[in-house]
Amino acid sequence: MFEEPVVGNSTYGEYYLYAVKQPNNEEYNFFAPIELHDQMKGLHKGNKVEITKLAEQKGSKIITKYDLKVISNGNGKKVSENDTGTVARDNYFDIMLASYLDALRIQENLNGMVDVNKIAVCLFIARSKVNANGLGG
């Protein structure tokens, strides 16, 4: 709900306070640990994310990790996942996917006379130069 978190210091060190809205529209304050805050950099107000806290026991210690999954980028458009299960914060995946789909259509129209990979790469390069940051801007 904020564009940037509120950053401050307490007796426990630096903190990162985010205002979040749950699916039931209830608003909460969320203090993100530094490792999650680092993952959340680059997100904007309106982004929908899913945060999963993972706990693993190693010996007598419990190690916690956070998994951040971007669901939508704030304008209602869902964000695609790449094959590693992690989510990119740009549109390069979508641009590449669209380029391959278009290259396959070109190959169909030309009865298999073209190399799909070469066409897709050319389309990707051209499209990513138009959208230099992959975000359409």
N, C-alpha and C positions, 0 to 999 in steps of 0.2 A: 504494500500500500504506500510505502515511501519509495522514492526513486533511489535513494541511498539509505543505508542503515544509520542509526544513531550510534556513534562510536564514543566510548568513554572509558574511564579507568575506575576500578574499584580495588578493594583489598586483594581480590583474586586475580588482578591484572586487567588487561584491556578487554572490553566486551563489545559485541556487535548486536545491537537491538533492531530487530525487524518487526514491523507490524504485518501480520498475516491474517488472511480470511479463510476460514475453514469452508468446506463444501456446503455446510448448513448456514453460511453467511455470518457466523459468529466471528468477531474480531479478537485476535489474541496478540500478545507480545511474545516474541520468540528470540531468545538469546542464542545466537549461533556460535558454536565453537569455531576456532580459527580455521580448522581444516574445512569446515562446511562453508564458512564465510569466503574462503578462497575459491571454492567451487561456485559460489553465488555471484561472484564479481561478474559484471557484464549482463546480469539480469536486469529487467526494468519493471516498473510499476505495471501491473496487469498480467505479467507472466504467470502461468499456472505451472506449478512444480509439485512433484511428489518427493518427499524426503523420507528415506528409510534409515533407521538407526540399526546398525548391525553390531552384535556383541559376540566376541569370540574369546574363549578362555585359553590362555597360554600359561601353563603352570598354575601358579596361584593368582595370577593377574587376569583381569577381564579387560580386553582391548576393545574399544568401541570405534567404529568407523561409520561414516555417513555416506549414503548413496543418494545423489541428486538426479532426478529425472525430470527434464523439461517436457511438459505435456502440451502447452500451447504458448505462443509467443506474445500474447496480450491482445492480438487483434482477432482472436477466435480461430486462427489457423493452427492446426495441429502440427507438431514438429515430428519429423520422421526419425526413426532410429537407424543407426548404421549397424553393420554386421557384428560389431563387438558388444552390442547392447548398450553402449554409452551414447549419449545424445549430443550432437554437435550444436553449438550456439550460433551457427550461421546457416546459410541455405545452400552451401556447396553440395551437400548430399542430394538435395532435391534437384539442383541444377544438373548434376551428373546423371541422376536417374532419368530425368526428362530427356537429356541428351541421348542416352542409350535407347529409350523408348522411341524417340524420333528417328534414330539411326536404324532401328529395326523396321520401322514403317518405310523408310527410304529404301532399304534392302528389299522389302516385299514389293514395292512399286517397280523396282528395277530387276525383278526376278533373280535376286541373289548375286548381281554383278558387282556389288561393292563390299568393302571390308567394314563391317559394323563397328569394330573397335576404332578404326581410323576416323570414320565419320563422327562417332560419339565424342572422341577426343577433340576434334575440330569444333564441334558444336559447343562443347564444354568450355573450351578456351575462349571462343567468341562471346559466349553468354557471361562468363565470369569476368571478362574485361568490361562489359557493359555494367555489370553489378560488381564493382571492384571489391567490395567487402562481403559479397554473398548475401547481403541483406536488402538488396534492391535500392541502395542509396549511394 
